[in-house]
Amino acid sequence: MGKRILLFNIIYYAVILAFIKMGRDDPSSSLGYGYFIIVFWVIAAIALILLLIRKVIHPKSVLEKIGVFTATPILSLVVIGLIFSLKEKESSEWYFNKGDYRYKVKTFNYKETSNIKRVEYYRSQDASTWLKDSTWIYFSESGDTLKKVKYRNDIEIE
């Protein structure tokens, strides 16, 4: 692959991954980083078109043409779509108070059947640090209990 195409790809993905990391590190401003990614995609596409028109980048082999294709948002969108489709998503989350503690209950479902996959319990005294607590229950797709794991203060107990 041509050095210029390779360099363009490295810079392109370094910037995209940096924006994604910043968005994950600061979820409250992740929408802003999403806009930055879109703006960067437009700038990168214009730069790539200009480099191709001016023959600075001149893909000759199939590998170089694949390199030019991978420097477009299409591959990024496919990868982002795959990441989100593989990421497990909670189906519900609710809170309650008991004694001096605040509890959080998270439920996860199977994607195909929407049956409950597992139920997790967390406890917090200051509402910022959540520790695993109580009995976590894991279910099969048919609804049978697969296992139960007991936690106290983020430590698994018998």
C-alpha positions as CSV (number, residue, x, y, z in Angstrom):
1,M,0.0,0.0,0.0
2,G,1.2,3.5,-0.8
3,K,2.8,5.4,2.1
4,R,0.5,8.4,1.6
5,I,-2.6,6.2,1.7
6,L,-1.3,4.4,4.8
7,L,-0.5,7.7,6.5
8,F,-3.9,9.1,5.7
9,N,-5.6,6.0,7.2
10,I,-3.5,6.2,10.3
11,I,-4.3,9.9,10.9
12,Y,-8.0,9.3,10.0
13,Y,-8.5,6.5,12.5
14,A,-6.3,8.1,15.2
15,V,-8.6,11.1,15.2
16,I,-11.8,9.1,15.0
17,L,-10.7,6.8,17.9
18,A,-9.6,9.8,19.9
19,F,-13.1,11.4,19.5
20,I,-14.8,8.1,20.5
21,K,-12.6,7.7,23.5
22,M,-13.3,11.3,24.7
23,G,-17.0,10.7,24.2
24,R,-16.8,7.5,26.3
25,D,-14.7,9.2,29.0
26,D,-17.2,12.0,29.3
27,P,-20.7,10.7,28.6
28,S,-22.3,14.1,29.4
29,S,-20.7,15.6,26.3
30,S,-20.6,12.6,24.1
31,L,-23.2,14.2,21.7
32,G,-20.7,17.0,21.1
33,Y,-18.0,14.6,20.2
34,G,-20.5,12.9,17.8
35,Y,-20.8,16.2,16.0
36,F,-17.0,16.5,15.9
37,I,-16.8,13.1,14.3
38,I,-19.3,14.1,11.6
39,V,-17.5,17.3,10.9
40,F,-14.2,15.4,10.8
41,W,-15.7,12.9,8.3
42,V,-16.7,15.8,6.0
43,I,-13.3,17.4,6.3
44,A,-11.5,14.0,5.7
45,A,-13.7,13.2,2.7
46,I,-13.0,16.6,1.1
47,A,-9.3,16.2,1.8
48,L,-9.3,12.7,0.3
49,I,-11.2,13.9,-2.8
50,L,-8.7,16.7,-3.2
51,L,-5.7,14.4,-2.8
52,L,-7.2,12.0,-5.4
53,I,-8.0,14.8,-7.9
54,R,-4.5,16.4,-7.5
55,K,-3.0,12.9,-7.9
56,V,-1.1,13.2,-4.6
57,I,-2.7,9.8,-3.8
58,H,-2.9,7.6,-6.8
59,P,-4.2,4.1,-6.0
60,K,-3.0,1.6,-8.6
61,S,-3.3,-1.8,-6.9
62,V,-6.4,-3.4,-5.3
63,L,-4.7,-3.0,-1.9
64,E,-4.3,0.7,-2.4
65,K,-7.9,1.1,-3.6
66,I,-9.0,-0.8,-0.4
67,G,-6.9,1.6,1.6
68,V,-8.7,4.6,0.0
69,F,-12.0,3.0,0.8
70,T,-11.1,2.3,4.4
71,A,-10.4,6.0,4.8
72,T,-14.1,6.9,4.3
73,P,-16.9,7.0,6.9
74,I,-18.5,3.9,5.4
75,L,-16.1,1.5,7.2
76,S,-16.4,3.6,10.4
77,L,-20.1,3.4,10.3
78,V,-20.1,-0.4,9.9
79,V,-17.7,-0.8,12.8
80,I,-19.7,1.5,15.0
81,G,-22.9,-0.4,14.1
82,L,-21.2,-3.7,15.0
83,I,-19.9,-2.4,18.3
84,F,-23.4,-1.2,19.3
85,S,-25.1,-4.4,18.1
86,L,-22.7,-6.6,20.2
87,K,-22.9,-4.4,23.3
88,E,-25.3,-5.8,25.9
89,K,-28.0,-3.3,26.7
90,E,-29.9,-3.2,29.9
91,S,-33.7,-3.5,29.6
92,S,-34.5,-1.7,32.9
93,E,-33.0,0.0,35.8
94,W,-34.7,1.2,39.0
95,Y,-33.7,2.5,42.4
96,F,-35.0,2.2,46.0
97,N,-33.8,3.2,49.4
98,K,-33.5,0.8,52.4
99,G,-32.0,1.9,55.6
100,D,-29.0,4.1,55.0
101,Y,-28.4,2.8,51.5
102,R,-29.6,3.4,48.0
103,Y,-30.1,0.3,45.9
104,K,-30.0,-0.1,42.1
105,V,-31.5,-3.0,40.2
106,K,-30.5,-3.6,36.6
107,T,-32.2,-6.1,34.3
108,F,-30.8,-7.4,31.1
109,N,-32.8,-9.3,28.4
110,Y,-31.9,-11.7,25.6
111,K,-32.0,-9.8,22.3
112,E,-33.9,-12.5,20.3
113,T,-36.6,-13.4,22.8
114,S,-36.7,-10.4,25.2
115,N,-36.7,-12.9,28.1
116,I,-34.7,-11.9,31.2
117,K,-31.1,-12.8,30.9
118,R,-29.9,-11.7,34.4
119,V,-30.8,-9.4,37.3
120,E,-28.0,-7.4,39.0
121,Y,-28.2,-5.6,42.4
122,Y,-25.9,-2.7,43.5
123,R,-25.7,-0.8,46.8
124,S,-24.4,2.7,47.4
125,Q,-24.1,4.9,50.5
126,D,-23.1,8.0,48.6
127,A,-24.9,7.5,45.3
128,S,-21.7,7.8,43.3
129,T,-20.0,4.5,44.1
130,W,-22.0,1.5,43.3
131,L,-20.9,-1.9,44.8
132,K,-22.2,-5.3,43.7
133,D,-24.7,-6.5,46.4
134,S,-27.3,-9.1,47.1
135,T,-28.0,-12.1,44.9
136,W,-27.5,-11.8,41.1
137,I,-29.6,-14.2,39.2
138,Y,-28.8,-15.6,35.7
139,F,-31.5,-17.1,33.5
140,S,-31.5,-19.3,30.4
141,E,-33.4,-18.2,27.3
142,S,-36.3,-20.4,28.3
143,G,-36.5,-18.7,31.8
144,D,-34.8,-21.4,33.9
145,T,-32.4,-20.2,36.6
146,L,-28.9,-21.0,35.5
147,K,-27.0,-19.8,38.6
148,K,-27.2,-17.4,41.5
149,V,-24.2,-15.4,42.7
150,K,-24.2,-13.6,46.1
151,Y,-22.3,-10.4,46.6
152,R,-21.6,-8.2,49.6
153,N,-19.6,-5.0,49.2
154,D,-18.4,-5.9,45.7
155,I,-17.1,-9.3,46.9
156,E,-18.5,-12.6,45.9
157,I,-19.6,-14.7,48.9
158,E,-21.0,-18.2,49.2
